[in-house]
């Protein structure tokens, strides 16, 4: 994971977050399991040869990754308290403290601070850092235009976005917005803050796709793995003759030979 775990309880941090932040970001307090408790009597996961804890009969599922993906799914489904409790009880945070700070800065519009925090996450690919910085500064540029601060937007374009050397054609396109009167609205909409919050959460989703999965788990990862397993079962079914919606997660899918028409009725 990298970074230092957050000492602030997950439940308290959720009170400070917006609805979008609770859906896409969270934190946790790491606690040691209580010795002698009922949880201590449960079956323990296997230990891999490399010392990393694994689960499953085959010993190929890393426990940390498994728990993080489950927590991510809980938050995505709206089970905020359950996700926070899983983090706290397992001692496995979904994100490191520095990533939590980064996500909060994005949703709060602290652009300059978020660019600095991005470089503290520990990314080794400079191209990824520059591409992520470009997306962040582009959002900053548009919000400055939205606030009718054209000169500040122009300064951001010239001194922050252009020097990155990323997507020159997009830089030229952004420069056209400076002189476009249609982009800057003469009146401020009462729903402006709501629209802005949506665009920031959209930016965070784009950053999730760009950054490594070890830093920010992609949205819908658990659903993708489950769907992939069902598709493989369907493709391996020799006598497959049923609808996909009839497949169940409760058992492995397999159509019996008796489901294939084998007798002439007429």
Secondary structure, DSSP 8 states (H G I E B T S, - for coil): --S----S-HHHHHHTS-HHHHHH----------TTSGGGGS---EE-TTS-EEESTTS-EEHHHHHHHHHHHHHHTT-HHHHHHHHHHHT--SS-HHHHHHHHHHHHT-HHHHHHHHTTS----HHHHHHHHHHHHHHHHHHHHHTT-HHHHHHHIIIIIGGG---HHHHHHHHHHHS-TTTS-SS--TTHHHHHHHHHHHHHHHHHHHS-TTTS--TTHHHHHHHHHHHHHHHH-TT--S-GGG--SSS-----GGGS--S---
